[in-house]
């Protein structure tokens, strides 16, 4: 398979993956937002990453999601090591926080938060490693993470031999 595109940046830092849709404490550190130091507005890139920059029904996220993120952190028990979005969904009376937490769960369930060489945040599947490449492939709607693999000389020799049998050299 051949594709066209370009390398945008590399994965520089990764975090533990989200368990059951909870927001782990180390995600806040990676994002540069320390909510345990008192009320403060969340980093815009962080809350937009948590909801994949989308609101209800795939539309643009509403402006109040920033405040919902802040309230979720303070009501969701960060002192326990993560923000429990499930508890907020089941026990919170504020429908805006519930809506925000449902969206967060849909995005981060069993995913990792990463930071790139360019300082951008992203959500990825488990197994992404530092040094993996963040690429833009033409025709794809989202960036793709690829890992370089070095071919061994044996594989190169086999490919040359196979190309010779097919009449290509």
Phi and psi in radians as a Rosetta constraint file:
Dihedral C 1 N 2 CA 2 C 2 CIRCULARHARMONIC -2.120 0.35
Dihedral N 2 CA 2 C 2 N 3 CIRCULARHARMONIC 2.369 0.35
Dihedral C 2 N 3 CA 3 C 3 CIRCULARHARMONIC -2.328 0.35
Dihedral N 3 CA 3 C 3 N 4 CIRCULARHARMONIC 2.759 0.35
Dihedral C 3 N 4 CA 4 C 4 CIRCULARHARMONIC -2.032 0.35
Dihedral N 4 CA 4 C 4 N 5 CIRCULARHARMONIC 2.548 0.35
Dihedral C 4 N 5 CA 5 C 5 CIRCULARHARMONIC 2.988 0.35
Dihedral N 5 CA 5 C 5 N 6 CIRCULARHARMONIC -2.792 0.35
Dihedral C 5 N 6 CA 6 C 6 CIRCULARHARMONIC -2.638 0.35
Dihedral N 6 CA 6 C 6 N 7 CIRCULARHARMONIC 2.783 0.35
Dihedral C 6 N 7 CA 7 C 7 CIRCULARHARMONIC -1.473 0.35
Dihedral N 7 CA 7 C 7 N 8 CIRCULARHARMONIC 2.174 0.35
Dihedral C 7 N 8 CA 8 C 8 CIRCULARHARMONIC -1.545 0.35
Dihedral N 8 CA 8 C 8 N 9 CIRCULARHARMONIC -0.848 0.35
Dihedral C 8 N 9 CA 9 C 9 CIRCULARHARMONIC -2.906 0.35
Dihedral N 9 CA 9 C 9 N 10 CIRCULARHARMONIC -3.046 0.35
Dihedral C 9 N 10 CA 10 C 10 CIRCULARHARMONIC -2.112 0.35
Dihedral N 10 CA 10 C 10 N 11 CIRCULARHARMONIC 2.685 0.35
Dihedral C 10 N 11 CA 11 C 11 CIRCULARHARMONIC -1.272 0.35
Dihedral N 11 CA 11 C 11 N 12 CIRCULARHARMONIC 2.165 0.35
Dihedral C 11 N 12 CA 12 C 12 CIRCULARHARMONIC -1.810 0.35
Dihedral N 12 CA 12 C 12 N 13 CIRCULARHARMONIC -0.672 0.35
Dihedral C 12 N 13 CA 13 C 13 CIRCULARHARMONIC -2.404 0.35
Dihedral N 13 CA 13 C 13 N 14 CIRCULARHARMONIC 2.549 0.35
Dihedral C 13 N 14 CA 14 C 14 CIRCULARHARMONIC -2.286 0.35
Dihedral N 14 CA 14 C 14 N 15 CIRCULARHARMONIC 2.797 0.35
Dihedral C 14 N 15 CA 15 C 15 CIRCULARHARMONIC -2.111 0.35
Dihedral N 15 CA 15 C 15 N 16 CIRCULARHARMONIC 3.042 0.35
Dihedral C 15 N 16 CA 16 C 16 CIRCULARHARMONIC -1.134 0.35
Dihedral N 16 CA 16 C 16 N 17 CIRCULARHARMONIC 2.706 0.35
Dihedral C 16 N 17 CA 17 C 17 CIRCULARHARMONIC -1.416 0.35
Dihedral N 17 CA 17 C 17 N 18 CIRCULARHARMONIC 2.716 0.35
Dihedral C 17 N 18 CA 18 C 18 CIRCULARHARMONIC -1.199 0.35
Dihedral N 18 CA 18 C 18 N 19 CIRCULARHARMONIC 2.396 0.35
Dihedral C 18 N 19 CA 19 C 19 CIRCULARHARMONIC -1.938 0.35
Dihedral N 19 CA 19 C 19 N 20 CIRCULARHARMONIC 2.157 0.35
Dihedral C 19 N 20 CA 20 C 20 CIRCULARHARMONIC 0.992 0.35
Dihedral N 20 CA 20 C 20 N 21 CIRCULARHARMONIC 0.535 0.35
Dihedral C 20 N 21 CA 21 C 21 CIRCULARHARMONIC 1.374 0.35
Dihedral N 21 CA 21 C 21 N 22 CIRCULARHARMONIC 0.124 0.35
Dihedral C 21 N 22 CA 22 C 22 CIRCULARHARMONIC -1.381 0.35
Dihedral N 22 CA 22 C 22 N 23 CIRCULARHARMONIC 2.624 0.35
Dihedral C 22 N 23 CA 23 C 23 CIRCULARHARMONIC -1.666 0.35
Dihedral N 23 CA 23 C 23 N 24 CIRCULARHARMONIC 1.899 0.35
Dihedral C 23 N 24 CA 24 C 24 CIRCULARHARMONIC -1.163 0.35
Dihedral N 24 CA 24 C 24 N 25 CIRCULARHARMONIC 2.624 0.35
Dihedral C 24 N 25 CA 25 C 25 CIRCULARHARMONIC -1.045 0.35
Dihedral N 25 CA 25 C 25 N 26 CIRCULARHARMONIC -0.648 0.35
Dihedral C 25 N 26 CA 26 C 26 CIRCULARHARMONIC -1.195 0.35
Dihedral N 26 CA 26 C 26 N 27 CIRCULARHARMONIC -0.277 0.35
Dihedral C 26 N 27 CA 27 C 27 CIRCULARHARMONIC -1.147 0.35
Dihedral N 27 CA 27 C 27 N 28 CIRCULARHARMONIC -0.664 0.35
Dihedral C 27 N 28 CA 28 C 28 CIRCULARHARMONIC -1.152 0.35
Dihedral N 28 CA 28 C 28 N 29 CIRCULARHARMONIC -0.714 0.35
Dihedral C 28 N 29 CA 29 C 29 CIRCULARHARMONIC -1.090 0.35
Dihedral N 29 CA 29 C 29 N 30 CIRCULARHARMONIC -0.801 0.35
Dihedral C 29 N 30 CA 30 C 30 CIRCULARHARMONIC -1.092 0.35
Dihedral N 30 CA 30 C 30 N 31 CIRCULARHARMONIC -0.622 0.35
Dihedral C 30 N 31 CA 31 C 31 CIRCULARHARMONIC -1.359 0.35
Dihedral N 31 CA 31 C 31 N 32 CIRCULARHARMONIC -0.225 0.35
Dihedral C 31 N 32 CA 32 C 32 CIRCULARHARMONIC 1.388 0.35
Dihedral N 32 CA 32 C 32 N 33 CIRCULARHARMONIC 0.410 0.35
Dihedral C 32 N 33 CA 33 C 33 CIRCULARHARMONIC -2.074 0.35
Dihedral N 33 CA 33 C 33 N 34 CIRCULARHARMONIC 2.074 0.35
Dihedral C 33 N 34 CA 34 C 34 CIRCULARHARMONIC -1.913 0.35
Dihedral N 34 CA 34 C 34 N 35 CIRCULARHARMONIC 1.433 0.35
Dihedral C 34 N 35 CA 35 C 35 CIRCULARHARMONIC -1.165 0.35
Dihedral N 35 CA 35 C 35 N 36 CIRCULARHARMONIC -0.301 0.35
Dihedral C 35 N 36 CA 36 C 36 CIRCULARHARMONIC -1.256 0.35
Dihedral N 36 CA 36 C 36 N 37 CIRCULARHARMONIC -0.172 0.35
Dihedral C 36 N 37 CA 37 C 37 CIRCULARHARMONIC -1.607 0.35
Dihedral N 37 CA 37 C 37 N 38 CIRCULARHARMONIC 0.329 0.35
Dihedral C 37 N 38 CA 38 C 38 CIRCULARHARMONIC 1.915 0.35
Dihedral N 38 CA 38 C 38 N 39 CIRCULARHARMONIC 2.995 0.35
Dihedral C 38 N 39 CA 39 C 39 CIRCULARHARMONIC -1.094 0.35
Dihedral N 39 CA 39 C 39 N 40 CIRCULARHARMONIC 2.282 0.35
Dihedral C 39 N 40 CA 40 C 40 CIRCULARHARMONIC -2.766 0.35
Dihedral N 40 CA 40 C 40 N 41 CIRCULARHARMONIC 2.664 0.35
Dihedral C 40 N 41 CA 41 C 41 CIRCULARHARMONIC -1.165 0.35
Dihedral N 41 CA 41 C 41 N 42 CIRCULARHARMONIC 2.408 0.35
Dihedral C 41 N 42 CA 42 C 42 CIRCULARHARMONIC -1.228 0.35
Dihedral N 42 CA 42 C 42 N 43 CIRCULARHARMONIC 2.666 0.35
Dihedral C 42 N 43 CA 43 C 43 CIRCULARHARMONIC -0.995 0.35
Dihedral N 43 CA 43 C 43 N 44 CIRCULARHARMONIC 2.225 0.35
Dihedral C 43 N 44 CA 44 C 44 CIRCULARHARMONIC -1.066 0.35
Dihedral N 44 CA 44 C 44 N 45 CIRCULARHARMONIC -0.717 0.35
Dihedral C 44 N 45 CA 45 C 45 CIRCULARHARMONIC -1.088 0.35
Dihedral N 45 CA 45 C 45 N 46 CIRCULARHARMONIC -0.617 0.35
Dihedral C 45 N 46 CA 46 C 46 CIRCULARHARMONIC -1.162 0.35
Dihedral N 46 CA 46 C 46 N 47 CIRCULARHARMONIC -0.940 0.35
Dihedral C 46 N 47 CA 47 C 47 CIRCULARHARMONIC -1.162 0.35
Dihedral N 47 CA 47 C 47 N 48 CIRCULARHARMONIC -0.575 0.35
Dihedral C 47 N 48 CA 48 C 48 CIRCULARHARMONIC -1.193 0.35
Dihedral N 48 CA 48 C 48 N 49 CIRCULARHARMONIC -0.597 0.35
Dihedral C 48 N 49 CA 49 C 49 CIRCULARHARMONIC -1.174 0.35
Dihedral N 49 CA 49 C 49 N 50 CIRCULARHARMONIC -0.708 0.35
Dihedral C 49 N 50 CA 50 C 50 CIRCULARHARMONIC -1.047 0.35
Dihedral N 50 CA 50 C 50 N 51 CIRCULARHARMONIC -0.528 0.35
Dihedral C 50 N 51 CA 51 C 51 CIRCULARHARMONIC -1.894 0.35
Dihedral N 51 CA 51 C 51 N 52 CIRCULARHARMONIC 0.226 0.35
Dihedral C 51 N 52 CA 52 C 52 CIRCULARHARMONIC 0.949 0.35
Dihedral N 52 CA 52 C 52 N 53 CIRCULARHARMONIC 0.579 0.35
Dihedral C 52 N 53 CA 53 C 53 CIRCULARHARMONIC 0.933 0.35
Dihedral N 53 CA 53 C 53 N 54 CIRCULARHARMONIC 0.638 0.35
Dihedral C 53 N 54 CA 54 C 54 CIRCULARHARMONIC -2.413 0.35
Dihedral N 54 CA 54 C 54 N 55 CIRCULARHARMONIC 2.620 0.35
Dihedral C 54 N 55 CA 55 C 55 CIRCULARHARMONIC -1.873 0.35
Dihedral N 55 CA 55 C 55 N 56 CIRCULARHARMONIC -2.733 0.35
Dihedral C 55 N 56 CA 56 C 56 CIRCULARHARMONIC -1.068 0.35
Dihedral N 56 CA 56 C 56 N 57 CIRCULARHARMONIC 2.420 0.35
Dihedral C 56 N 57 CA 57 C 57 CIRCULARHARMONIC 1.088 0.35
Dihedral N 57 CA 57 C 57 N 58 CIRCULARHARMONIC 0.440 0.35
Dihedral C 57 N 58 CA 58 C 58 CIRCULARHARMONIC 1.329 0.35
Dihedral N 58 CA 58 C 58 N 59 CIRCULARHARMONIC 0.164 0.35
Dihedral C 58 N 59 CA 59 C 59 CIRCULARHARMONIC -1.425 0.35
Dihedral N 59 CA 59 C 59 N 60 CIRCULARHARMONIC 3.059 0.35
Dihedral C 59 N 60 CA 60 C 60 CIRCULARHARMONIC -1.041 0.35
Dihedral N 60 CA 60 C 60 N 61 CIRCULARHARMONIC 2.541 0.35
Dihedral C 60 N 61 CA 61 C 61 CIRCULARHARMONIC -1.194 0.35
Dihedral N 61 CA 61 C 61 N 62 CIRCULARHARMONIC 2.437 0.35
Dihedral C 61 N 62 CA 62 C 62 CIRCULARHARMONIC -1.199 0.35
Dihedral N 62 CA 62 C 62 N 63 CIRCULARHARMONIC 2.672 0.35
Dihedral C 62 N 63 CA 63 C 63 CIRCULARHARMONIC -1.112 0.35
Dihedral N 63 CA 63 C 63 N 64 CIRCULARHARMONIC -0.435 0.35
Dihedral C 63 N 64 CA 64 C 64 CIRCULARHARMONIC -1.316 0.35
Dihedral N 64 CA 64 C 64 N 65 CIRCULARHARMONIC -0.113 0.35
Dihedral C 64 N 65 CA 65 C 65 CIRCULARHARMONIC -1.085 0.35
Dihedral N 65 CA 65 C 65 N 66 CIRCULARHARMONIC -0.505 0.35
Dihedral C 65 N 66 CA 66 C 66 CIRCULARHARMONIC -1.073 0.35
Dihedral N 66 CA 66 C 66 N 67 CIRCULARHARMONIC -0.839 0.35
Dihedral C 66 N 67 CA 67 C 67 CIRCULARHARMONIC -1.179 0.35
Dihedral N 67 CA 67 C 67 N 68 CIRCULARHARMONIC -0.660 0.35
Dihedral C 67 N 68 CA 68 C 68 CIRCULARHARMONIC -1.111 0.35
Dihedral N 68 CA 68 C 68 N 69 CIRCULARHARMONIC -0.638 0.35
Dihedral C 68 N 69 CA 69 C 69 CIRCULARHARMONIC -1.111 0.35
Dihedral N 69 CA 69 C 69 N 70 CIRCULARHARMONIC -0.834 0.35
Dihedral C 69 N 70 CA 70 C 70 CIRCULARHARMONIC -1.048 0.35
Dihedral N 70 CA 70 C 70 N 71 CIRCULARHARMONIC -0.830 0.35
Dihedral C 70 N 71 CA 71 C 71 CIRCULARHARMONIC -1.128 0.35
Dihedral N 71 CA 71 C 71 N 72 CIRCULARHARMONIC -0.662 0.35
Dihedral C 71 N 72 CA 72 C 72 CIRCULARHARMONIC -1.068 0.35
Dihedral N 72 CA 72 C 72 N 73 CIRCULARHARMONIC -0.711 0.35
Dihedral C 72 N 73 CA 73 C 73 CIRCULARHARMONIC -1.144 0.35
Dihedral N 73 CA 73 C 73 N 74 CIRCULARHARMONIC -0.755 0.35
Dihedral C 73 N 74 CA 74 C 74 CIRCULARHARMONIC -1.330 0.35
Dihedral N 74 CA 74 C 74 N 75 CIRCULARHARMONIC -0.465 0.35
Dihedral C 74 N 75 CA 75 C 75 CIRCULARHARMONIC -1.642 0.35
Dihedral N 75 CA 75 C 75 N 76 CIRCULARHARMONIC -0.283 0.35
Dihedral C 75 N 76 CA 76 C 76 CIRCULARHARMONIC -1.616 0.35
Dihedral N 76 CA 76 C 76 N 77 CIRCULARHARMONIC 0.101 0.35
Dihedral C 76 N 77 CA 77 C 77 CIRCULARHARMONIC 1.399 0.35
Dihedral N 77 CA 77 C 77 N 78 CIRCULARHARMONIC 0.831 0.35
Dihedral C 77 N 78 CA 78 C 78 CIRCULARHARMONIC -1.054 0.35
Dihedral N 78 CA 78 C 78 N 79 CIRCULARHARMONIC -0.450 0.35
Dihedral C 78 N 79 CA 79 C 79 CIRCULARHARMONIC -1.027 0.35
Dihedral N 79 CA 79 C 79 N 80 CIRCULARHARMONIC -0.426 0.35
Dihedral C 79 N 80 CA 80 C 80 CIRCULARHARMONIC -1.430 0.35
Dihedral N 80 CA 80 C 80 N 81 CIRCULARHARMONIC -0.043 0.35
Dihedral C 80 N 81 CA 81 C 81 CIRCULARHARMONIC 1.907 0.35
Dihedral N 81 CA 81 C 81 N 82 CIRCULARHARMONIC -0.237 0.35
Dihedral C 81 N 82 CA 82 C 82 CIRCULARHARMONIC -2.802 0.35
Dihedral N 82 CA 82 C 82 N 83 CIRCULARHARMONIC 2.799 0.35
Dihedral C 82 N 83 CA 83 C 83 CIRCULARHARMONIC -1.584 0.35
Dihedral N 83 CA 83 C 83 N 84 CIRCULARHARMONIC 2.104 0.35
Dihedral C 83 N 84 CA 84 C 84 CIRCULARHARMONIC -1.480 0.35
Dihedral N 84 CA 84 C 84 N 85 CIRCULARHARMONIC 1.702 0.35
Dihedral C 84 N 85 CA 85 C 85 CIRCULARHARMONIC -1.192 0.35
Dihedral N 85 CA 85 C 85 N 86 CIRCULARHARMONIC -0.549 0.35
Dihedral C 85 N 86 CA 86 C 86 CIRCULARHARMONIC -1.112 0.35
Dihedral N 86 CA 86 C 86 N 87 CIRCULARHARMONIC -0.766 0.35
Dihedral C 86 N 87 CA 87 C 87 CIRCULARHARMONIC -1.073 0.35
Dihedral N 87 CA 87 C 87 N 88 CIRCULARHARMONIC -0.717 0.35
Dihedral C 87 N 88 CA 88 C 88 CIRCULARHARMONIC -1.143 0.35
Dihedral N 88 CA 88 C 88 N 89 CIRCULARHARMONIC -0.711 0.35
Dihedral C 88 N 89 CA 89 C 89 CIRCULARHARMONIC -1.115 0.35
Dihedral N 89 CA 89 C 89 N 90 CIRCULARHARMONIC -0.715 0.35
Dihedral C 89 N 90 CA 90 C 90 CIRCULARHARMONIC -1.416 0.35
Dihedral N 90 CA 90 C 90 N 91 CIRCULARHARMONIC -0.473 0.35
Dihedral C 90 N 91 CA 91 C 91 CIRCULARHARMONIC -2.058 0.35
Dihedral N 91 CA 91 C 91 N 92 CIRCULARHARMONIC -0.231 0.35
Dihedral C 91 N 92 CA 92 C 92 CIRCULARHARMONIC -1.410 0.35
Dihedral N 92 CA 92 C 92 N 93 CIRCULARHARMONIC 2.383 0.35
Dihedral C 92 N 93 CA 93 C 93 CIRCULARHARMONIC -1.519 0.35
Dihedral N 93 CA 93 C 93 N 94 CIRCULARHARMONIC -0.333 0.35
Dihedral C 93 N 94 CA 94 C 94 CIRCULARHARMONIC -1.410 0.35
Dihedral N 94 CA 94 C 94 N 95 CIRCULARHARMONIC 2.002 0.35
Dihedral C 94 N 95 CA 95 C 95 CIRCULARHARMONIC -1.189 0.35
Dihedral N 95 CA 95 C 95 N 96 CIRCULARHARMONIC -0.452 0.35
Dihedral C 95 N 96 CA 96 C 96 CIRCULARHARMONIC -1.190 0.35
Dihedral N 96 CA 96 C 96 N 97 CIRCULARHARMONIC -0.757 0.35
Dihedral C 96 N 97 CA 97 C 97 CIRCULARHARMONIC -1.140 0.35
Dihedral N 97 CA 97 C 97 N 98 CIRCULARHARMONIC -0.716 0.35
Dihedral C 97 N 98 CA 98 C 98 CIRCULARHARMONIC -1.069 0.35
Dihedral N 98 CA 98 C 98 N 99 CIRCULARHARMONIC -0.787 0.35
Dihedral C 98 N 99 CA 99 C 99 CIRCULARHARMONIC -1.077 0.35
Dihedral N 99 CA 99 C 99 N 100 CIRCULARHARMONIC -0.776 0.35
Dihedral C 99 N 100 CA 100 C 100 CIRCULARHARMONIC -1.059 0.35
Dihedral N 100 CA 100 C 100 N 101 CIRCULARHARMONIC -0.810 0.35
Dihedral C 100 N 101 CA 101 C 101 CIRCULARHARMONIC -1.152 0.35
Dihedral N 101 CA 101 C 101 N 102 CIRCULARHARMONIC -0.629 0.35
Dihedral C 101 N 102 CA 102 C 102 CIRCULARHARMONIC -1.088 0.35
Dihedral N 102 CA 102 C 102 N 103 CIRCULARHARMONIC -0.733 0.35
Dihedral C 102 N 103 CA 103 C 103 CIRCULARHARMONIC -1.152 0.35
Dihedral N 103 CA 103 C 103 N 104 CIRCULARHARMONIC -0.756 0.35
Dihedral C 103 N 104 CA 104 C 104 CIRCULARHARMONIC -1.034 0.35
Dihedral N 104 CA 104 C 104 N 105 CIRCULARHARMONIC -0.832 0.35
Dihedral C 104 N 105 CA 105 C 105 CIRCULARHARMONIC -1.003 0.35
Dihedral N 105 CA 105 C 105 N 106 CIRCULARHARMONIC -0.748 0.35
Dihedral C 105 N 106 CA 106 C 106 CIRCULARHARMONIC -1.094 0.35
Dihedral N 106 CA 106 C 106 N 107 CIRCULARHARMONIC -0.523 0.35
Dihedral C 106 N 107 CA 107 C 107 CIRCULARHARMONIC -1.538 0.35
Dihedral N 107 CA 107 C 107 N 108 CIRCULARHARMONIC -0.757 0.35
Dihedral C 107 N 108 CA 108 C 108 CIRCULARHARMONIC -1.750 0.35
Dihedral N 108 CA 108 C 108 N 109 CIRCULARHARMONIC -0.045 0.35
Dihedral C 108 N 109 CA 109 C 109 CIRCULARHARMONIC -0.928 0.35
Dihedral N 109 CA 109 C 109 N 110 CIRCULARHARMONIC 2.041 0.35
Dihedral C 109 N 110 CA 110 C 110 CIRCULARHARMONIC 0.982 0.35
Dihedral N 110 CA 110 C 110 N 111 CIRCULARHARMONIC 0.596 0.35
Dihedral C 110 N 111 CA 111 C 111 CIRCULARHARMONIC -2.001 0.35
Dihedral N 111 CA 111 C 111 N 112 CIRCULARHARMONIC 2.854 0.35
Dihedral C 111 N 112 CA 112 C 112 CIRCULARHARMONIC -1.913 0.35
Dihedral N 112 CA 112 C 112 N 113 CIRCULARHARMONIC 2.661 0.35
Dihedral C 112 N 113 CA 113 C 113 CIRCULARHARMONIC -1.708 0.35
Dihedral N 113 CA 113 C 113 N 114 CIRCULARHARMONIC 2.353 0.35
Dihedral C 113 N 114 CA 114 C 114 CIRCULARHARMONIC -2.168 0.35
Dihedral N 114 CA 114 C 114 N 115 CIRCULARHARMONIC 2.799 0.35
Dihedral C 114 N 115 CA 115 C 115 CIRCULARHARMONIC -2.237 0.35
Dihedral N 115 CA 115 C 115 N 116 CIRCULARHARMONIC 2.402 0.35
Dihedral C 115 N 116 CA 116 C 116 CIRCULARHARMONIC -1.719 0.35
Dihedral N 116 CA 116 C 116 N 117 CIRCULARHARMONIC 3.028 0.35
Dihedral C 116 N 117 CA 117 C 117 CIRCULARHARMONIC -1.005 0.35
Dihedral N 117 CA 117 C 117 N 118 CIRCULARHARMONIC -0.546 0.35
Dihedral C 117 N 118 CA 118 C 118 CIRCULARHARMONIC -1.425 0.35
Dihedral N 118 CA 118 C 118 N 119 CIRCULARHARMONIC -0.069 0.35
Dihedral C 118 N 119 CA 119 C 119 CIRCULARHARMONIC 1.545 0.35
Dihedral N 119 CA 119 C 119 N 120 CIRCULARHARMONIC 0.147 0.35
Dihedral C 119 N 120 CA 120 C 120 CIRCULARHARMONIC -1.469 0.35
Dihedral N 120 CA 120 C 120 N 121 CIRCULARHARMONIC 2.591 0.35
Dihedral C 120 N 121 CA 121 C 121 CIRCULARHARMONIC -1.667 0.35
Dihedral N 121 CA 121 C 121 N 122 CIRCULARHARMONIC 2.690 0.35
Dihedral C 121 N 122 CA 122 C 122 CIRCULARHARMONIC -2.756 0.35
Dihedral N 122 CA 122 C 122 N 123 CIRCULARHARMONIC 2.787 0.35
Dihedral C 122 N 123 CA 123 C 123 CIRCULARHARMONIC -1.898 0.35
Dihedral N 123 CA 123 C 123 N 124 CIRCULARHARMONIC 2.275 0.35
Dihedral C 123 N 124 CA 124 C 124 CIRCULARHARMONIC -2.362 0.35
Dihedral N 124 CA 124 C 124 N 125 CIRCULARHARMONIC 2.948 0.35
Dihedral C 124 N 125 CA 125 C 125 CIRCULARHARMONIC -1.254 0.35
Dihedral N 125 CA 125 C 125 N 126 CIRCULARHARMONIC 2.914 0.35
Dihedral C 125 N 126 CA 126 C 126 CIRCULARHARMONIC -1.125 0.35
Dihedral N 126 CA 126 C 126 N 127 CIRCULARHARMONIC 2.647 0.35
Dihedral C 126 N 127 CA 127 C 127 CIRCULARHARMONIC 1.723 0.35
Dihedral N 127 CA 127 C 127 N 128 CIRCULARHARMONIC -0.151 0.35
Dihedral C 127 N 128 CA 128 C 128 CIRCULARHARMONIC -1.208 0.35
Dihedral N 128 CA 128 C 128 N 129 CIRCULARHARMONIC 2.460 0.35
Dihedral C 128 N 129 CA 129 C 129 CIRCULARHARMONIC -2.090 0.35
Dihedral N 129 CA 129 C 129 N 130 CIRCULARHARMONIC 2.780 0.35
Dihedral C 129 N 130 CA 130 C 130 CIRCULARHARMONIC -1.051 0.35
Dihedral N 130 CA 130 C 130 N 131 CIRCULARHARMONIC 2.414 0.35
Dihedral C 130 N 131 CA 131 C 131 CIRCULARHARMONIC 1.657 0.35
Dihedral N 131 CA 131 C 131 N 132 CIRCULARHARMONIC -0.243 0.35
Dihedral C 131 N 132 CA 132 C 132 CIRCULARHARMONIC -1.090 0.35
Dihedral N 132 CA 132 C 132 N 133 CIRCULARHARMONIC 2.696 0.35
Dihedral C 132 N 133 CA 133 C 133 CIRCULARHARMONIC -1.706 0.35
Dihedral N 133 CA 133 C 133 N 134 CIRCULARHARMONIC 2.354 0.35
Dihedral C 133 N 134 CA 134 C 134 CIRCULARHARMONIC -1.679 0.35
Dihedral N 134 CA 134 C 134 N 135 CIRCULARHARMONIC 2.029 0.35
Dihedral C 134 N 135 CA 135 C 135 CIRCULARHARMONIC -2.111 0.35
Dihedral N 135 CA 135 C 135 N 136 CIRCULARHARMONIC 2.638 0.35
Dihedral C 135 N 136 CA 136 C 136 CIRCULARHARMONIC -1.855 0.35
Dihedral N 136 CA 136 C 136 N 137 CIRCULARHARMONIC 2.032 0.35
Dihedral C 136 N 137 CA 137 C 137 CIRCULARHARMONIC -1.811 0.35
Dihedral N 137 CA 137 C 137 N 138 CIRCULARHARMONIC 2.251 0.35
Dihedral C 137 N 138 CA 138 C 138 CIRCULARHARMONIC -1.051 0.35
Dihedral N 138 CA 138 C 138 N 139 CIRCULARHARMONIC 2.262 0.35
Dihedral C 138 N 139 CA 139 C 139 CIRCULARHARMONIC 1.745 0.35
Dihedral N 139 CA 139 C 139 N 140 CIRCULARHARMONIC -0.274 0.35
Dihedral C 139 N 140 CA 140 C 140 CIRCULARHARMONIC -1.577 0.35
Dihedral N 140 CA 140 C 140 N 141 CIRCULARHARMONIC 2.520 0.35
Dihedral C 140 N 141 CA 141 C 141 CIRCULARHARMONIC -1.550 0.35
Dihedral N 141 CA 141 C 141 N 142 CIRCULARHARMONIC -0.189 0.35
Dihedral C 141 N 142 CA 142 C 142 CIRCULARHARMONIC -2.340 0.35
Dihedral N 142 CA 142 C 142 N 143 CIRCULARHARMONIC 2.719 0.35
Dihedral C 142 N 143 CA 143 C 143 CIRCULARHARMONIC -1.095 0.35
Dihedral N 143 CA 143 C 143 N 144 CIRCULARHARMONIC 2.669 0.35
Dihedral C 143 N 144 CA 144 C 144 CIRCULARHARMONIC -2.029 0.35
Dihedral N 144 CA 144 C 144 N 145 CIRCULARHARMONIC 2.454 0.35
Dihedral C 144 N 145 CA 145 C 145 CIRCULARHARMONIC -1.791 0.35
Dihedral N 145 CA 145 C 145 N 146 CIRCULARHARMONIC 2.184 0.35
Dihedral C 145 N 146 CA 146 C 146 CIRCULARHARMONIC -2.147 0.35
Dihedral N 146 CA 146 C 146 N 147 CIRCULARHARMONIC 2.692 0.35
Dihedral C 146 N 147 CA 147 C 147 CIRCULARHARMONIC -2.097 0.35
Dihedral N 147 CA 147 C 147 N 148 CIRCULARHARMONIC 2.343 0.35
Dihedral C 147 N 148 CA 148 C 148 CIRCULARHARMONIC -1.265 0.35
Dihedral N 148 CA 148 C 148 N 149 CIRCULARHARMONIC 2.441 0.35
Dihedral C 148 N 149 CA 149 C 149 CIRCULARHARMONIC -2.230 0.35
Dihedral N 149 CA 149 C 149 N 150 CIRCULARHARMONIC 2.313 0.35
Dihedral C 149 N 150 CA 150 C 150 CIRCULARHARMONIC -1.588 0.35
Dihedral N 150 CA 150 C 150 N 151 CIRCULARHARMONIC 2.283 0.35
Dihedral C 150 N 151 CA 151 C 151 CIRCULARHARMONIC -1.372 0.35
Dihedral N 151 CA 151 C 151 N 152 CIRCULARHARMONIC 2.466 0.35
Dihedral C 151 N 152 CA 152 C 152 CIRCULARHARMONIC -1.453 0.35
Dihedral N 152 CA 152 C 152 N 153 CIRCULARHARMONIC 2.786 0.35
Dihedral C 152 N 153 CA 153 C 153 CIRCULARHARMONIC -1.053 0.35
Dihedral N 153 CA 153 C 153 N 154 CIRCULARHARMONIC -0.592 0.35
Dihedral C 153 N 154 CA 154 C 154 CIRCULARHARMONIC -1.066 0.35
Dihedral N 154 CA 154 C 154 N 155 CIRCULARHARMONIC -0.784 0.35
Dihedral C 154 N 155 CA 155 C 155 CIRCULARHARMONIC -1.118 0.35
Dihedral N 155 CA 155 C 155 N 156 CIRCULARHARMONIC -0.692 0.35
Dihedral C 155 N 156 CA 156 C 156 CIRCULARHARMONIC -1.095 0.35
Dihedral N 156 CA 156 C 156 N 157 CIRCULARHARMONIC -0.803 0.35
Dihedral C 156 N 157 CA 157 C 157 CIRCULARHARMONIC -1.052 0.35
Dihedral N 157 CA 157 C 157 N 158 CIRCULARHARMONIC -0.738 0.35
Dihedral C 157 N 158 CA 158 C 158 CIRCULARHARMONIC -1.106 0.35
Dihedral N 158 CA 158 C 158 N 159 CIRCULARHARMONIC -0.693 0.35
Dihedral C 158 N 159 CA 159 C 159 CIRCULARHARMONIC -1.156 0.35
Dihedral N 159 CA 159 C 159 N 160 CIRCULARHARMONIC -0.717 0.35
Dihedral C 159 N 160 CA 160 C 160 CIRCULARHARMONIC -1.109 0.35
Dihedral N 160 CA 160 C 160 N 161 CIRCULARHARMONIC -0.756 0.35
Dihedral C 160 N 161 CA 161 C 161 CIRCULARHARMONIC -1.081 0.35
Dihedral N 161 CA 161 C 161 N 162 CIRCULARHARMONIC -0.766 0.35
Dihedral C 161 N 162 CA 162 C 162 CIRCULARHARMONIC -1.146 0.35
Dihedral N 162 CA 162 C 162 N 163 CIRCULARHARMONIC -0.703 0.35
Dihedral C 162 N 163 CA 163 C 163 CIRCULARHARMONIC -1.102 0.35
Dihedral N 163 CA 163 C 163 N 164 CIRCULARHARMONIC -0.631 0.35
Dihedral C 163 N 164 CA 164 C 164 CIRCULARHARMONIC -1.138 0.35
Dihedral N 164 CA 164 C 164 N 165 CIRCULARHARMONIC -0.650 0.35
Dihedral C 164 N 165 CA 165 C 165 CIRCULARHARMONIC -1.218 0.35
Dihedral N 165 CA 165 C 165 N 166 CIRCULARHARMONIC -0.503 0.35
Dihedral C 165 N 166 CA 166 C 166 CIRCULARHARMONIC -1.539 0.35
Dihedral N 166 CA 166 C 166 N 167 CIRCULARHARMONIC 0.000 0.35
Dihedral C 166 N 167 CA 167 C 167 CIRCULARHARMONIC 1.489 0.35
Dihedral N 167 CA 167 C 167 N 168 CIRCULARHARMONIC 0.255 0.35
Dihedral C 167 N 168 CA 168 C 168 CIRCULARHARMONIC -2.005 0.35
Dihedral N 168 CA 168 C 168 N 169 CIRCULARHARMONIC 2.274 0.35
